């Protein structure tokens, strides 16, 4: 396969930082009292984010409700899209990132009953357009798609390129080739998560898609920059390495990261930070609220909620009355 990116010497430094963060993620999970809820919450946030990037109209709370089996009044197409994406991500442990059959299988999960040619490479030409109907990128000739995808998967399987770089490059090339009529963005993001997961299993739960959603304009800008002079996805790899790092910080502890970057003000100086104010409001509304429910409502990792609850308890602002299961919170 032709070379489709030039190296950036700064990547080695970024990769080293991500290795260090993996150790912190591991420790964070070991210390968490509710790691399963932490993982599920981040999985659901990833599903909501990857579908929202493509225009899904469900709110984050509606996504949580849909995937927790609650009745939601929303467009059936949007509900189906979220359920399909969740089903596809649940397949991650069993998918081979270098298998064409699994690539098509994952697309079928994502687009079942939503698009024609679900689980099949496209048989028509496609183009990516913006809101003004201007063509941003034309996908590869559909006659060449089978060969191009086969070559990409073989490259991924045989290259000695580091997984962090490889996964980003494969993500870009899936968007560049545009192998399907629809669902290319969702399958590209899923496939990067899959490649990363095979390198290190903790990446199954990293909120990478959530960070892409928060930085959506830069995501599209990086895709465009990678097409400026032919095809060189170095700008996209730069963006994704930065995004992966951010996702790991968020997974560990959102408020800890803000503190490290000088972003925490009130909490450090003896006041109550923004997250703690939100937690106190939730407790006042429902004294029996669970930690993972706070995380879902505030869209923050369970670990973040646990740390802030601990700080509030240490300072005597709140108290836990009774056991973790049957007790309740008291605001002093």
Buried (B, 14 or more C-beta within 10 A) or exposed (E): BEEBBEEBEEBEEBBEBBEEBBEBBEEBBEEBEBBEBBBBBBBBBBBBBBBBBBEBEBEBBBBBBBBEEEEBEBEEEBBBBBBBBBBBBEBBEEBBBBEBEBBBBBBBBBBBEEBEBBBBBBEEEBEBEEEEEEEEBEBBEBEEBEEBBEBBBEBBEEBEBBBBBBBBBBBBBBBBBBBBBBBBBBBBBBBBBBBBBBBBEBBBBBBBBBBBBBBEEBBBBBBBBBBEEEBBBBBBBBBBBBBBBBBBBBBBBBBBBBBEEEEBEEBEEEEBBBBBBBBBEBBEEEBEBBBBBBBBBBBBBBBBBBBBBEBBBEEEBBEEEEEEEEEEBEEE
